[in-house]
């Protein structure tokens, strides 16, 4: 009788951790996001369809049109398999960015793969919060002075705003 009681007690104690909500509100990001949020909500964003190329990393946001995950033809398989009925897409910057740390931010939730030399890079830092108009997540990547591909997948909508800015 004691073992079932202890198992139930363990579930009750652990339940709040399982159901923990993500941080909510713009003040819950780990670093200031004003510049990224402004780029993601600006009306003069660059419009790009999935598979489009950028001459260089722009100093403003990109509005990327997405395709259903099954037909998006991402150049590199995403590190996280997209769920059914989601959207995906990618953009390529052929002219290498200046080497350094860049903040890549998204207006909505989903998965991001940053690819250089055919290899997915790991973010150096990540922050996200719900209920912050215009921005959902932001990550910091160390980019080499080489062409870069930004892939997104698992998106709920058929377009997403992306900002790729040098870290401050």
ChimeraX commands (.cxc) that place a marker at each C-alpha (Angstrom):
marker #1 position 0.00,0.00,0.00 radius 0.5
marker #1 position 2.85,2.35,0.67 radius 0.5
marker #1 position 4.38,2.15,-2.82 radius 0.5
marker #1 position 1.20,3.26,-4.69 radius 0.5
marker #1 position 0.81,6.14,-2.25 radius 0.5
marker #1 position 4.41,7.26,-2.85 radius 0.5
marker #1 position 3.95,7.03,-6.63 radius 0.5
marker #1 position 0.78,9.16,-6.48 radius 0.5
marker #1 position 2.52,11.63,-4.18 radius 0.5
marker #1 position 5.45,11.91,-6.62 radius 0.5
marker #1 position 3.04,12.71,-9.48 radius 0.5
marker #1 position 1.21,15.33,-7.42 radius 0.5
marker #1 position 4.45,17.03,-6.41 radius 0.5
marker #1 position 5.85,16.95,-9.97 radius 0.5
marker #1 position 2.63,18.11,-11.66 radius 0.5
marker #1 position 3.29,21.85,-11.27 radius 0.5
marker #1 position 6.66,21.47,-13.03 radius 0.5
marker #1 position 5.08,19.60,-15.94 radius 0.5
marker #1 position 2.37,22.18,-16.37 radius 0.5
marker #1 position 4.66,25.17,-15.92 radius 0.5
marker #1 position 3.77,27.91,-18.35 radius 0.5
marker #1 position 6.34,29.61,-20.48 radius 0.5
marker #1 position 7.26,33.12,-19.37 radius 0.5
marker #1 position 4.63,35.67,-20.38 radius 0.5
marker #1 position 5.27,39.31,-21.29 radius 0.5
marker #1 position 7.93,41.38,-23.00 radius 0.5
marker #1 position 9.82,41.88,-19.74 radius 0.5
marker #1 position 10.48,38.13,-19.44 radius 0.5
marker #1 position 13.12,37.93,-22.18 radius 0.5
marker #1 position 16.67,37.37,-20.93 radius 0.5
marker #1 position 18.04,40.44,-22.75 radius 0.5
marker #1 position 16.61,43.66,-24.22 radius 0.5
marker #1 position 14.51,43.00,-27.33 radius 0.5
marker #1 position 13.42,46.52,-28.35 radius 0.5
marker #1 position 15.53,46.62,-31.51 radius 0.5
marker #1 position 14.51,43.12,-32.62 radius 0.5
marker #1 position 10.84,43.74,-31.85 radius 0.5
marker #1 position 10.90,46.97,-33.85 radius 0.5
marker #1 position 12.41,45.13,-36.86 radius 0.5
marker #1 position 9.80,42.37,-36.61 radius 0.5
marker #1 position 6.85,44.77,-36.49 radius 0.5
marker #1 position 8.02,47.43,-38.97 radius 0.5
marker #1 position 5.89,48.03,-42.05 radius 0.5
marker #1 position 8.93,48.18,-44.37 radius 0.5
marker #1 position 10.07,44.58,-43.93 radius 0.5
marker #1 position 11.65,42.84,-46.90 radius 0.5
marker #1 position 9.13,40.45,-48.48 radius 0.5
marker #1 position 10.66,37.13,-49.47 radius 0.5
marker #1 position 9.22,33.80,-50.56 radius 0.5
marker #1 position 10.59,30.55,-49.20 radius 0.5
marker #1 position 13.79,29.68,-51.03 radius 0.5
marker #1 position 14.55,33.33,-51.73 radius 0.5
marker #1 position 18.02,34.81,-51.61 radius 0.5
marker #1 position 19.24,37.90,-49.84 radius 0.5
marker #1 position 22.18,39.85,-51.23 radius 0.5
marker #1 position 23.31,40.53,-47.67 radius 0.5
marker #1 position 21.87,40.33,-44.18 radius 0.5
marker #1 position 19.43,43.25,-44.02 radius 0.5
marker #1 position 19.37,45.76,-41.16 radius 0.5
marker #1 position 15.59,45.31,-40.96 radius 0.5
marker #1 position 13.04,42.53,-40.66 radius 0.5
marker #1 position 12.16,39.96,-43.31 radius 0.5
marker #1 position 8.62,38.73,-43.92 radius 0.5
marker #1 position 9.16,35.17,-45.17 radius 0.5
marker #1 position 6.35,33.40,-47.00 radius 0.5
marker #1 position 6.18,29.73,-46.01 radius 0.5
marker #1 position 4.93,26.51,-47.60 radius 0.5
marker #1 position 3.39,23.43,-46.09 radius 0.5
marker #1 position 6.10,21.42,-44.39 radius 0.5
marker #1 position 5.78,18.57,-46.88 radius 0.5
marker #1 position 6.61,20.75,-49.91 radius 0.5
marker #1 position 8.93,23.36,-48.39 radius 0.5
marker #1 position 12.04,21.55,-49.72 radius 0.5
marker #1 position 14.34,22.72,-46.93 radius 0.5
marker #1 position 17.98,22.34,-48.04 radius 0.5
marker #1 position 18.95,20.64,-44.76 radius 0.5
marker #1 position 16.64,18.34,-42.78 radius 0.5
marker #1 position 15.44,20.25,-39.71 radius 0.5
marker #1 position 16.87,19.12,-36.39 radius 0.5
marker #1 position 13.32,18.82,-35.06 radius 0.5
marker #1 position 10.77,17.06,-37.26 radius 0.5
marker #1 position 7.87,19.40,-38.05 radius 0.5
marker #1 position 4.38,18.50,-36.92 radius 0.5
marker #1 position 1.64,17.80,-39.41 radius 0.5
marker #1 position -0.29,20.77,-40.78 radius 0.5
marker #1 position 2.54,23.21,-40.14 radius 0.5
marker #1 position 4.52,25.47,-42.43 radius 0.5
marker #1 position 8.23,25.76,-43.21 radius 0.5
marker #1 position 10.59,27.79,-45.34 radius 0.5
marker #1 position 14.08,29.12,-45.77 radius 0.5
marker #1 position 16.12,32.06,-46.96 radius 0.5
marker #1 position 19.73,32.12,-48.11 radius 0.5
marker #1 position 22.27,34.88,-47.76 radius 0.5
marker #1 position 24.91,34.12,-50.39 radius 0.5
marker #1 position 27.17,37.05,-49.56 radius 0.5
marker #1 position 28.80,36.16,-46.28 radius 0.5
marker #1 position 27.93,38.21,-43.25 radius 0.5
marker #1 position 30.74,39.73,-41.25 radius 0.5
marker #1 position 31.85,37.12,-38.70 radius 0.5
marker #1 position 30.37,37.69,-35.26 radius 0.5
marker #1 position 27.46,37.12,-32.93 radius 0.5
marker #1 position 24.01,37.68,-34.42 radius 0.5
marker #1 position 20.59,37.72,-32.83 radius 0.5
marker #1 position 17.96,35.85,-34.85 radius 0.5
marker #1 position 14.42,36.60,-33.72 radius 0.5
marker #1 position 11.02,35.29,-34.80 radius 0.5
marker #1 position 7.57,36.80,-34.58 radius 0.5
marker #1 position 5.98,33.39,-33.90 radius 0.5
marker #1 position 6.72,30.04,-32.36 radius 0.5
marker #1 position 8.44,27.26,-34.28 radius 0.5
marker #1 position 11.84,25.74,-34.92 radius 0.5
marker #1 position 14.86,27.54,-36.39 radius 0.5
marker #1 position 17.89,25.96,-38.02 radius 0.5
marker #1 position 20.82,28.21,-38.90 radius 0.5
marker #1 position 23.05,26.41,-41.40 radius 0.5
marker #1 position 26.58,27.19,-42.58 radius 0.5
marker #1 position 28.73,24.78,-44.62 radius 0.5
marker #1 position 25.85,22.27,-44.52 radius 0.5
marker #1 position 25.99,22.09,-40.72 radius 0.5
marker #1 position 23.29,23.29,-38.32 radius 0.5
marker #1 position 24.73,25.72,-35.78 radius 0.5
marker #1 position 23.79,25.54,-32.12 radius 0.5
marker #1 position 22.54,28.77,-30.53 radius 0.5
marker #1 position 24.82,30.36,-27.93 radius 0.5
marker #1 position 21.78,31.66,-26.05 radius 0.5
marker #1 position 18.00,31.44,-26.28 radius 0.5
marker #1 position 15.13,33.45,-24.87 radius 0.5
marker #1 position 11.42,33.36,-25.47 radius 0.5
marker #1 position 8.14,34.52,-24.00 radius 0.5
marker #1 position 4.48,34.49,-24.88 radius 0.5
marker #1 position 2.20,37.52,-24.89 radius 0.5
marker #1 position 4.71,39.98,-26.30 radius 0.5
marker #1 position 3.29,41.46,-29.49 radius 0.5
marker #1 position 5.53,40.97,-32.50 radius 0.5
marker #1 position 8.20,38.71,-31.02 radius 0.5
marker #1 position 8.06,35.17,-29.68 radius 0.5
marker #1 position 11.65,33.99,-29.49 radius 0.5
marker #1 position 15.19,35.21,-29.97 radius 0.5
marker #1 position 18.48,33.31,-30.20 radius 0.5
marker #1 position 22.14,34.28,-30.44 radius 0.5
marker #1 position 24.39,32.54,-32.97 radius 0.5
marker #1 position 28.07,32.84,-33.76 radius 0.5
marker #1 position 28.23,33.19,-37.54 radius 0.5
marker #1 position 31.33,32.77,-39.67 radius 0.5
marker #1 position 32.02,34.98,-42.69 radius 0.5
marker #1 position 30.37,32.39,-44.98 radius 0.5
marker #1 position 26.99,32.07,-46.72 radius 0.5
marker #1 position 24.17,31.27,-44.29 radius 0.5
marker #1 position 20.78,29.58,-44.60 radius 0.5
marker #1 position 17.99,30.36,-42.14 radius 0.5
marker #1 position 15.37,27.60,-42.04 radius 0.5
marker #1 position 12.13,27.70,-40.06 radius 0.5
marker #1 position 9.71,24.84,-39.54 radius 0.5
marker #1 position 6.78,23.90,-37.36 radius 0.5
marker #1 position 5.11,27.27,-37.94 radius 0.5
marker #1 position 1.36,27.57,-37.46 radius 0.5
marker #1 position 0.93,30.30,-40.09 radius 0.5
marker #1 position 2.06,30.59,-43.72 radius 0.5
marker #1 position 4.36,33.58,-43.10 radius 0.5
marker #1 position 6.73,34.69,-40.36 radius 0.5
marker #1 position 8.79,37.78,-39.60 radius 0.5
marker #1 position 12.49,37.21,-38.99 radius 0.5
marker #1 position 15.13,39.67,-37.81 radius 0.5
marker #1 position 18.85,38.83,-38.21 radius 0.5
marker #1 position 20.78,41.56,-36.47 radius 0.5
marker #1 position 24.32,41.89,-35.09 radius 0.5
marker #1 position 24.24,41.42,-31.32 radius 0.5
marker #1 position 24.79,44.47,-29.22 radius 0.5
marker link #1:1,2 radius 0.2
marker link #1:2,3 radius 0.2
marker link #1:3,4 radius 0.2
marker link #1:4,5 radius 0.2
marker link #1:5,6 radius 0.2
marker link #1:6,7 radius 0.2
marker link #1:7,8 radius 0.2
marker link #1:8,9 radius 0.2
marker link #1:9,10 radius 0.2
marker link #1:10,11 radius 0.2
marker link #1:11,12 radius 0.2
marker link #1:12,13 radius 0.2
marker link #1:13,14 radius 0.2
marker link #1:14,15 radius 0.2
marker link #1:15,16 radius 0.2
marker link #1:16,17 radius 0.2
marker link #1:17,18 radius 0.2
marker link #1:18,19 radius 0.2
marker link #1:19,20 radius 0.2
marker link #1:20,21 radius 0.2
marker link #1:21,22 radius 0.2
marker link #1:22,23 radius 0.2
marker link #1:23,24 radius 0.2
marker link #1:24,25 radius 0.2
marker link #1:25,26 radius 0.2
marker link #1:26,27 radius 0.2
marker link #1:27,28 radius 0.2
marker link #1:28,29 radius 0.2
marker link #1:29,30 radius 0.2
marker link #1:30,31 radius 0.2
marker link #1:31,32 radius 0.2
marker link #1:32,33 radius 0.2
marker link #1:33,34 radius 0.2
marker link #1:34,35 radius 0.2
marker link #1:35,36 radius 0.2
marker link #1:36,37 radius 0.2
marker link #1:37,38 radius 0.2
marker link #1:38,39 radius 0.2
marker link #1:39,40 radius 0.2
marker link #1:40,41 radius 0.2
marker link #1:41,42 radius 0.2
marker link #1:42,43 radius 0.2
marker link #1:43,44 radius 0.2
marker link #1:44,45 radius 0.2
marker link #1:45,46 radius 0.2
marker link #1:46,47 radius 0.2
marker link #1:47,48 radius 0.2
marker link #1:48,49 radius 0.2
marker link #1:49,50 radius 0.2
marker link #1:50,51 radius 0.2
marker link #1:51,52 radius 0.2
marker link #1:52,53 radius 0.2
marker link #1:53,54 radius 0.2
marker link #1:54,55 radius 0.2
marker link #1:55,56 radius 0.2
marker link #1:56,57 radius 0.2
marker link #1:57,58 radius 0.2
marker link #1:58,59 radius 0.2
marker link #1:59,60 radius 0.2
marker link #1:60,61 radius 0.2
marker link #1:61,62 radius 0.2
marker link #1:62,63 radius 0.2
marker link #1:63,64 radius 0.2
marker link #1:64,65 radius 0.2
marker link #1:65,66 radius 0.2
marker link #1:66,67 radius 0.2
marker link #1:67,68 radius 0.2
marker link #1:68,69 radius 0.2
marker link #1:69,70 radius 0.2
marker link #1:70,71 radius 0.2
marker link #1:71,72 radius 0.2
marker link #1:72,73 radius 0.2
marker link #1:73,74 radius 0.2
marker link #1:74,75 radius 0.2
marker link #1:75,76 radius 0.2
marker link #1:76,77 radius 0.2
marker link #1:77,78 radius 0.2
marker link #1:78,79 radius 0.2
marker link #1:79,80 radius 0.2
marker link #1:80,81 radius 0.2
marker link #1:81,82 radius 0.2
marker link #1:82,83 radius 0.2
marker link #1:83,84 radius 0.2
marker link #1:84,85 radius 0.2
marker link #1:85,86 radius 0.2
marker link #1:86,87 radius 0.2
marker link #1:87,88 radius 0.2
marker link #1:88,89 radius 0.2
marker link #1:89,90 radius 0.2
marker link #1:90,91 radius 0.2
marker link #1:91,92 radius 0.2
marker link #1:92,93 radius 0.2
marker link #1:93,94 radius 0.2
marker link #1:94,95 radius 0.2
marker link #1:95,96 radius 0.2
marker link #1:96,97 radius 0.2
marker link #1:97,98 radius 0.2
marker link #1:98,99 radius 0.2
marker link #1:99,100 radius 0.2
marker link #1:100,101 radius 0.2
marker link #1:101,102 radius 0.2
marker link #1:102,103 radius 0.2
marker link #1:103,104 radius 0.2
marker link #1:104,105 radius 0.2
marker link #1:105,106 radius 0.2
marker link #1:106,107 radius 0.2
marker link #1:107,108 radius 0.2
marker link #1:108,109 radius 0.2
marker link #1:109,110 radius 0.2
marker link #1:110,111 radius 0.2
marker link #1:111,112 radius 0.2
marker link #1:112,113 radius 0.2
marker link #1:113,114 radius 0.2
marker link #1:114,115 radius 0.2
marker link #1:115,116 radius 0.2
marker link #1:116,117 radius 0.2
marker link #1:117,118 radius 0.2
marker link #1:118,119 radius 0.2
marker link #1:119,120 radius 0.2
marker link #1:120,121 radius 0.2
marker link #1:121,122 radius 0.2
marker link #1:122,123 radius 0.2
marker link #1:123,124 radius 0.2
marker link #1:124,125 radius 0.2
marker link #1:125,126 radius 0.2
marker link #1:126,127 radius 0.2
marker link #1:127,128 radius 0.2
marker link #1:128,129 radius 0.2
marker link #1:129,130 radius 0.2
marker link #1:130,131 radius 0.2
marker link #1:131,132 radius 0.2
marker link #1:132,133 radius 0.2
marker link #1:133,134 radius 0.2
marker link #1:134,135 radius 0.2
marker link #1:135,136 radius 0.2
marker link #1:136,137 radius 0.2
marker link #1:137,138 radius 0.2
marker link #1:138,139 radius 0.2
marker link #1:139,140 radius 0.2
marker link #1:140,141 radius 0.2
marker link #1:141,142 radius 0.2
marker link #1:142,143 radius 0.2
marker link #1:143,144 radius 0.2
marker link #1:144,145 radius 0.2
marker link #1:145,146 radius 0.2
marker link #1:146,147 radius 0.2
marker link #1:147,148 radius 0.2
marker link #1:148,149 radius 0.2
marker link #1:149,150 radius 0.2
marker link #1:150,151 radius 0.2
marker link #1:151,152 radius 0.2
marker link #1:152,153 radius 0.2
marker link #1:153,154 radius 0.2
marker link #1:154,155 radius 0.2
marker link #1:155,156 radius 0.2
marker link #1:156,157 radius 0.2
marker link #1:157,158 radius 0.2
marker link #1:158,159 radius 0.2
marker link #1:159,160 radius 0.2
marker link #1:160,161 radius 0.2
marker link #1:161,162 radius 0.2
marker link #1:162,163 radius 0.2
marker link #1:163,164 radius 0.2
marker link #1:164,165 radius 0.2
marker link #1:165,166 radius 0.2
marker link #1:166,167 radius 0.2
marker link #1:167,168 radius 0.2
view
